[in-house]
């Protein structure tokens, strides 16, 4: 009888235990907890979040990246306090809540499409293209390839989901390497120590030989020659060298 009398005064008779904290704020004793939490969520959407990659920083609000409070899931957690388990457990949780010892964390919802679109915009700005390996025929050396970098969208979204979402928090972007199409390994079989064949010719820019100079003088032809200079095809078992 004594336990029953105590339980009547201790065990909560409403959906929320009196004194419980939700996201470091006391839940209201009266009125709609859902409306209170929704209004709080509207103000939280203006919090600033920064994304960082090396010395680059990108700033947005939680609302712009699609982060908001999941009101229903948060209330479900809060309403479980003092309402589940044995009578002793419910009495204990109700007492601790009144003493301000129970803080239910906010549950966050992330709009995947909005977050992905925002991160794709960042990805275009942090992308570093890989550099193919090439042959420097003038110096007779093999120039190694350089790895590129691209934003790992999925891993960066996971980092966003794991954030605390406090105002002005910083989230490190996840990057992954991009391999070059032609690597230094593709040039191993290429012997650049000896000249297989050489040929020279002469032409003039005037008189009867001037016609030969037209194509050479043309900028598009010069650009094409520069593009193909020292290219090695990684798809051929016998690497082919193209020189201008």
Buried (B, 14 or more C-beta within 10 A) or exposed (E): EEEEEEBEEBBBEEEBBBBBBBBEEEBEEEEEBEEBBEEBBEEBBEBBBEBEBEEEEBEBBBBBBBBBBBBEEBBEBBBEBBBEEEEEEBBBBBBBBBEEEBBBEBBBBBBEEBBBEBBEEBBEEBEEEBBBBBBEBEEEEBBBBEEBBBBBBEEBBEBBBEBEBEEEBEBEBBBEEEEBEBBBEBBEEBEBEEEEEEEEEEEEEEEEEEEBEEEEEEEEEEEEEEEEBBBBBBEEEEBEBEEE
